[in-house]
Amino acid sequence: CENRGVFYPVLDNADLGGIMSAYIKYFAYGQEMCSASFLSYTSATGGQTLLAGCMAAYDRTGPNPDLLGVTCMDTNLLTDVGQWNATAGWPFFVCTASDMTKQCRQVNLMECHRQKVRLAYSKASVCDATADQREYASVSASTVCPCTDPSCRDDPTFTDEKGYFCDTWVGDDCKAAAASWGYSDAGLKEVQEKCKRSCGLCDWSSGACPGNSSVECPMIPVAPECRACLGRTSGVDIEQNQMACPPGAPRNIAPTDL
C-alpha cells in the first residue's frame, strides 16, 4: 500500500502463473490503448513470418472502462507480406508501425482506481485508507473514480530542446529535471506545456468522467512522417533493426549528436 501497488495473497495450489500475470490489470486500468501495436512472429505450423496488428478491447458500459482482452489480426490475411516488404512503401510502414508500437503511455491512476483493482482480486488486498484518501476506504465495483480530462493531450509533433518526444518523459518529473539533465528553465516549461499527458499534469475530474460510457476510442491519425526523421528515437523497430529514418523520407531533421 505504501508503494501504491497491489497485494496478491497466494494460497497453496493456486494458479500462480495466472496470479503473476494479473499485474497487467494495473496498467490496463490506468491506460486506454487507442492505437494498434504490431508484432512480427513465426508461424508454428509453416515457419512463415507473420505480422499481426493488435488492439485492446474495453467494456465501456460501466463507470470506468474495463479491459476485456486483446484482439489481433494478421496483415497476411490482407496481403502477401513477402511481396509487400519489397515495395517502396514498406520502410515507411515499418517506421510508422514501430512508432505506434513503441510509444510510451502515462498510467493515470489515483487511489480510487488502485483500490478497485485490489478489490477485484480479494478483499484482503484492499488497503486501509490514509487520512487524505479516506473516501476510498470502502470502494465497490460500482464506485465511480475520477478521470483525467480526455481533451488533455500531448502535442505529437513536439520535440524538446534535446530532440526527445513527449512520451520520453513518461515516469519522469517534468518539473525537476532542468539541473540534472541540462535543460534550460524555458525548455522545461515548454515540456510542461506541450507534454501534459506524459508528464501527468492533466486535471482530474471532480466526479464521474464526462462521456465515458460506451464511447469508442478517438480516431488516431497516422503520422505523415516517422519520428526517427524528426527527433531522437532509440531501440529497434518491429523488424529488430535499429530505429532509423527510412530512405526516401521527405526530410530528416533528427539530431545526430549523442
C-alpha positions as CSV (number, residue, x, y, z in Angstrom):
1,C,0.0,0.0,0.0
2,E,2.8,2.4,0.8
3,N,4.2,1.8,-2.7
4,R,0.9,2.3,-4.4
5,G,0.7,-1.3,-5.6
6,V,-1.5,-4.3,-5.3
7,F,-1.0,-7.2,-2.8
8,Y,-1.9,-10.6,-4.2
9,P,-2.2,-13.2,-1.4
10,V,-1.5,-16.7,-2.9
11,L,-3.0,-19.8,-1.4
12,D,-1.4,-23.2,-1.7
13,N,-2.1,-24.9,-5.0
14,A,-3.4,-21.6,-6.5
15,D,-2.8,-20.7,-10.1
16,L,0.5,-18.9,-9.5
17,G,1.1,-18.2,-13.2
18,G,-2.3,-16.6,-13.6
19,I,-1.9,-14.5,-10.5
20,M,1.5,-13.3,-11.5
21,S,0.2,-12.3,-14.9
22,A,-2.6,-10.2,-13.3
23,Y,-0.2,-7.3,-12.9
24,I,-1.3,-6.3,-16.4
25,K,-4.6,-5.2,-15.0
26,Y,-2.9,-2.4,-13.0
27,F,-1.6,-0.9,-16.2
28,A,-4.7,-1.6,-18.2
29,Y,-6.8,0.2,-15.7
30,G,-4.7,3.3,-15.9
31,Q,-4.4,3.4,-19.7
32,E,-6.7,3.3,-22.6
33,M,-4.9,2.0,-25.7
34,C,-6.4,3.6,-28.8
35,S,-3.8,2.7,-31.4
36,A,-2.6,-0.6,-32.7
37,S,0.6,-2.4,-31.8
38,F,2.4,-4.6,-34.3
39,L,4.2,-7.8,-33.7
40,S,6.2,-9.9,-36.2
41,Y,6.4,-13.6,-35.4
42,T,6.9,-17.0,-37.0
43,S,4.1,-19.4,-37.7
44,A,4.1,-22.5,-35.6
45,T,2.9,-24.6,-38.5
46,G,4.7,-23.5,-41.6
47,G,7.5,-21.4,-40.4
48,Q,6.1,-18.4,-42.3
49,T,6.8,-14.8,-41.0
50,L,3.5,-13.3,-39.9
51,L,2.8,-9.7,-38.9
52,A,-0.1,-9.0,-36.5
53,G,-1.8,-5.7,-35.6
54,C,-3.3,-5.8,-32.1
55,M,-5.6,-3.6,-30.1
56,A,-7.1,-3.7,-26.7
57,A,-10.9,-4.1,-26.3
58,Y,-12.8,-2.4,-23.5
59,D,-16.2,-2.7,-21.8
60,R,-17.4,0.9,-21.6
61,T,-20.8,0.3,-20.2
62,G,-19.6,0.7,-16.6
63,P,-18.4,3.7,-14.6
64,N,-14.9,3.2,-15.9
65,P,-13.6,1.3,-19.0
66,D,-12.6,-2.2,-18.1
67,L,-10.2,-4.3,-20.2
68,L,-11.9,-7.2,-21.9
69,G,-8.9,-8.5,-23.7
70,V,-6.7,-8.0,-26.8
71,T,-7.6,-8.9,-30.3
72,C,-5.1,-9.3,-33.2
73,M,-5.3,-9.7,-36.9
74,D,-2.6,-10.9,-39.2
75,T,-1.9,-8.5,-42.0
76,N,-1.1,-11.6,-44.1
77,L,-4.9,-12.1,-44.4
78,L,-5.0,-8.9,-46.4
79,T,-1.8,-9.1,-48.4
80,D,1.4,-11.1,-49.0
81,V,3.8,-9.6,-46.6
82,G,6.7,-11.1,-48.5
83,Q,5.7,-9.1,-51.6
84,W,4.7,-6.1,-49.5
85,N,8.1,-5.7,-48.0
86,A,9.6,-5.5,-51.5
87,T,7.6,-2.3,-52.3
88,A,8.9,1.2,-51.9
89,G,6.4,2.0,-49.1
90,W,7.5,-0.8,-46.8
91,P,10.2,1.1,-44.9
92,F,7.7,3.9,-44.1
93,F,5.2,1.3,-42.8
94,V,7.8,-0.3,-40.6
95,C,8.9,3.0,-39.2
96,T,5.3,4.2,-38.6
97,A,4.2,0.9,-37.1
98,S,7.2,0.9,-34.9
99,D,6.4,4.4,-33.7
100,M,2.9,3.3,-32.7
101,T,4.1,0.1,-31.0
102,K,6.9,1.7,-29.0
103,Q,5.1,4.8,-27.8
104,C,5.1,5.1,-24.0
105,R,1.8,6.0,-22.3
106,Q,1.2,7.6,-18.9
107,V,-0.5,5.4,-16.3
108,N,-3.3,7.6,-14.8
109,L,-4.2,6.0,-11.5
110,M,-5.3,7.5,-8.2
111,E,-6.0,5.6,-5.0
112,C,-9.7,5.1,-6.0
113,H,-8.6,3.1,-9.1
114,R,-5.9,1.2,-7.2
115,Q,-8.5,0.2,-4.5
116,K,-10.8,-1.2,-7.2
117,V,-8.0,-3.2,-8.7
118,R,-7.2,-4.6,-5.3
119,L,-10.9,-5.4,-4.6
120,A,-11.3,-7.1,-7.9
121,Y,-8.8,-9.7,-6.7
122,S,-9.5,-10.0,-3.0
123,K,-11.0,-8.1,-0.1
124,A,-7.7,-8.9,1.7
125,S,-5.9,-6.8,-0.8
126,V,-7.8,-3.6,-0.1
127,C,-5.7,-1.0,1.8
128,D,-6.7,0.9,4.8
129,A,-7.3,4.4,3.6
130,T,-4.8,7.1,4.6
131,A,-6.0,10.4,6.1
132,D,-6.1,12.2,2.7
133,Q,-7.7,9.2,0.9
134,R,-10.4,8.4,3.4
135,E,-13.2,8.4,0.9
136,Y,-11.7,5.3,-0.8
137,A,-11.7,3.0,2.2
138,S,-14.9,1.3,1.1
139,V,-14.9,1.2,-2.7
140,S,-17.1,-1.2,-4.5
141,A,-17.3,-2.5,-8.1
142,S,-19.8,0.3,-8.9
143,T,-17.7,3.1,-7.4
144,V,-17.1,5.9,-9.9
145,C,-13.5,7.1,-9.9
146,P,-12.3,10.4,-11.3
147,C,-10.6,10.6,-14.6
148,T,-8.2,12.9,-16.3
149,D,-9.6,15.4,-18.8
150,P,-9.8,13.4,-22.1
151,S,-9.1,16.5,-24.1
152,C,-5.7,16.9,-22.3
153,R,-3.2,15.5,-24.7
154,D,0.4,15.8,-25.7
155,D,1.5,17.7,-28.8
156,P,2.5,14.7,-31.0
157,T,4.8,16.9,-33.2
158,F,6.7,18.5,-30.3
159,T,10.3,17.7,-29.5
160,D,12.1,19.2,-26.6
161,E,15.3,21.2,-26.8
162,K,17.3,17.9,-26.8
163,G,15.2,16.4,-29.5
164,Y,13.0,14.0,-27.5
165,F,9.3,13.5,-28.0
166,C,6.7,13.9,-25.2
167,D,6.3,10.2,-24.3
168,T,10.0,10.0,-23.4
169,W,9.0,11.9,-20.3
170,V,6.6,9.3,-19.0
171,G,7.7,8.3,-15.5
172,D,10.0,11.3,-15.1
173,D,9.4,14.5,-13.1
174,C,8.9,17.2,-15.7
175,K,9.2,19.9,-13.1
176,A,12.6,19.0,-11.6
177,A,14.8,17.8,-14.4
178,A,16.4,21.1,-15.6
179,A,19.6,21.0,-13.5
180,S,20.3,17.2,-13.6
181,W,19.6,16.7,-17.3
182,G,20.9,20.1,-18.7
183,Y,17.5,21.6,-19.7
184,S,17.0,25.3,-19.5
185,D,14.2,26.7,-17.4
186,A,12.4,27.8,-20.6
187,G,12.9,24.4,-22.2
188,L,11.4,22.6,-19.2
189,K,8.5,25.0,-19.1
190,E,7.8,24.2,-22.7
191,V,7.8,20.5,-21.9
192,Q,5.2,21.0,-19.2
193,E,3.0,22.9,-21.6
194,K,3.4,20.6,-24.6
195,C,3.5,17.2,-22.8
196,K,0.8,17.4,-20.1
197,R,-0.4,13.9,-20.6
198,S,3.0,12.3,-20.5
199,C,4.1,14.5,-17.6
200,G,1.0,13.5,-15.5
201,L,-0.2,17.2,-15.4
202,C,-3.7,16.7,-16.8
203,D,-6.5,17.9,-14.5
204,W,-8.7,15.2,-12.7
205,S,-12.5,15.3,-12.9
206,S,-14.3,16.1,-9.6
207,G,-16.7,13.2,-10.2
208,A,-17.8,10.9,-13.0
209,C,-15.8,11.1,-16.2
210,P,-17.7,13.0,-18.9
211,G,-18.8,10.9,-21.8
212,N,-17.1,7.7,-20.7
213,S,-20.0,5.3,-21.2
214,S,-20.0,3.3,-24.4
215,V,-17.7,5.8,-26.1
216,E,-15.2,4.4,-28.6
217,C,-11.5,5.4,-28.7
218,P,-10.9,8.7,-30.6
219,M,-9.5,8.2,-34.1
220,I,-5.7,8.3,-34.1
221,P,-4.4,9.8,-37.4
222,V,-1.4,8.1,-38.9
223,A,1.5,10.5,-38.8
224,P,2.8,11.6,-42.3
225,E,6.4,11.4,-41.1
226,C,8.3,8.9,-39.0
227,R,9.6,10.0,-35.6
228,A,13.1,8.8,-36.4
229,C,13.1,11.5,-39.1
230,L,12.1,14.3,-36.7
231,G,13.6,13.7,-33.3
232,R,15.5,11.2,-31.1
233,T,14.4,7.6,-31.1
234,S,16.0,4.5,-29.5
235,G,16.0,0.8,-29.7
236,V,14.9,-1.4,-32.6
237,D,11.9,-1.4,-34.9
238,I,9.4,-4.2,-35.5
239,E,11.9,-6.0,-37.8
240,Q,14.5,-5.8,-35.0
241,N,16.6,-3.3,-36.8
242,Q,17.9,-0.1,-35.3
243,M,15.3,2.7,-35.5
244,A,16.2,5.0,-38.4
245,C,14.6,7.4,-40.8
246,P,13.6,5.4,-43.9
247,P,15.2,6.1,-47.3
248,G,13.2,8.4,-49.4
249,A,11.7,10.3,-46.5
250,P,10.7,13.9,-47.3
251,R,13.1,15.2,-44.7
252,N,15.5,14.1,-41.9
253,I,16.0,16.7,-39.2
254,A,16.6,14.3,-36.3
255,P,19.6,15.2,-34.1
256,T,22.6,13.1,-34.8
257,D,24.8,14.1,-31.9
258,L,24.8,11.8,-28.8
